[in-house]
Amino acid sequence: MSRVRKLATGTLGSEIAEAALVLPIFFMIMLGIYWFGRAFNVYATINHAAREGALVATMSSCASCGNTATTPSTVATTVTAALQAAGLDPNQIQTYPPPSAVSCGGGTLSCNTASRNNNITMCTNVQLTPAASPGLPACGVTVSFQYPYNFSLPFPVVPYGSNPFNLVLKADVQMKGEY
């Protein structure tokens, strides 16, 4: 009789039941930390690539060669190389026009998208925001594009396997011109 009472009031199987409830939640939190960390890594990478492209866009060719401006295809090549070095696919780049491109100093604003399949927008003669000082506005270039990031979940979230957790990461970098 005491053995039956001990089995009925004992806690021998409670650890297994608690683990069955806690472990799936723990693993989902770990997967979430991993995927958000990876999204942040991709965001930092595309911003780095846009900065590299903006740096190339601000530099003109050699002074003894006629000081020609950098072409959008040169900027696209630089951005593509930076993305490939980080292991990202440059063919996934999507066009993203700069949201606040304003002409600087009465000149004409020129926005060009690279002719390659890169969809990278480079704007020259852009007034940089925010204004650095109350004097004349700073002029420069912007390089902008967007890159999709898809969370890979181990289960379908909605019917038919579509994933509503897709992000489009935007890179929009401004850099002062070195004219």
SVG drawing of the C-alpha trace seen along z (x, -y; Angstrom):
<svg xmlns="http://www.w3.org/2000/svg" viewBox="-3 -81 52 83">
<polyline fill="none" stroke="black" stroke-width="0.4" points="0.0,0.0 2.8,-2.4 4.4,-1.7 1.2,-2.7 0.9,-5.9 4.6,-6.7 4.0,-6.2 0.9,-8.4 2.4,-11.2 6.0,-11.0 7.8,-13.3 9.7,-10.8 8.4,-11.8 8.0,-15.5 11.5,-16.4 10.7,-14.7 7.4,-16.6 9.1,-19.9 11.9,-19.3 9.4,-18.5 7.8,-21.9 10.9,-24.0 13.3,-22.6 11.3,-23.5 10.9,-27.1 14.6,-27.2 15.7,-26.0 13.3,-28.5 14.9,-31.4 18.3,-30.1 17.3,-30.0 15.8,-33.5 19.1,-34.8 21.0,-33.2 18.8,-34.5 18.6,-38.0 22.3,-38.0 22.7,-36.9 20.3,-39.6 22.4,-42.2 25.6,-40.8 24.1,-41.1 22.9,-44.7 26.4,-45.7 27.9,-44.0 25.6,-45.9 26.3,-49.2 30.1,-48.5 29.7,-47.7 27.7,-51.0 30.4,-52.9 33.1,-51.4 31.1,-52.4 30.5,-55.9 34.2,-56.3 35.0,-55.3 32.3,-57.7 33.8,-60.7 37.2,-60.2 37.9,-61.5 40.5,-60.0 44.0,-61.3 44.5,-65.1 46.9,-64.7 44.3,-62.5 41.6,-65.1 40.0,-64.6 36.9,-62.6 34.2,-61.6 33.7,-58.1 31.1,-56.2 28.2,-54.3 29.6,-51.0 32.8,-51.5 30.8,-52.1 28.7,-49.0 31.9,-46.9 33.2,-48.1 30.0,-47.3 29.8,-43.9 33.3,-43.0 32.6,-43.9 29.5,-41.8 31.2,-38.8 34.1,-39.1 31.5,-38.7 29.8,-35.8 26.6,-37.6 25.0,-37.3 25.2,-40.6 22.5,-39.4 19.9,-39.9 20.5,-43.7 17.3,-45.7 16.9,-49.3 16.4,-51.7 16.3,-55.4 17.7,-57.7 14.8,-59.1 16.1,-62.7 18.3,-63.6 18.4,-67.4 20.5,-69.3 23.5,-71.1 24.5,-74.7 22.2,-75.4 23.9,-72.6 22.0,-69.8 21.3,-66.6 22.4,-63.6 21.1,-60.1 22.2,-57.1 21.6,-53.4 24.5,-51.2 23.8,-49.6 24.8,-46.2 22.3,-43.9 23.2,-45.5 20.5,-48.1 22.9,-50.4 21.9,-54.0 24.6,-56.7 23.6,-60.4 26.2,-63.1 26.0,-66.8 23.7,-65.9 23.3,-68.2 24.3,-66.1 22.0,-65.9 22.1,-67.1 23.9,-70.3 27.4,-70.3 27.4,-73.9 25.3,-77.1 27.5,-78.1 27.5,-76.6 25.9,-73.2 28.2,-70.2 28.0,-68.5 28.7,-64.9 27.4,-61.6 25.0,-59.0 25.1,-55.3 21.9,-53.4 20.4,-49.9 18.5,-47.3 19.1,-43.6 16.5,-40.9 17.0,-38.8 14.9,-35.7 14.6,-34.1 14.8,-30.3 12.3,-28.8 12.2,-25.1 8.4,-25.0 5.8,-26.7 4.3,-29.7 1.3,-30.0 -0.3,-27.6 1.5,-26.8 4.9,-27.3 5.2,-31.1 7.4,-33.0 6.1,-36.4 9.4,-37.1 11.3,-38.4 13.2,-41.6 14.4,-44.1 17.5,-45.7 18.3,-49.2 21.7,-50.8 21.9,-54.5 25.3,-56.1 26.2,-59.7 29.8,-60.9 31.4,-64.3 32.9,-64.9 36.6,-65.3 36.5,-67.6"/>
</svg>
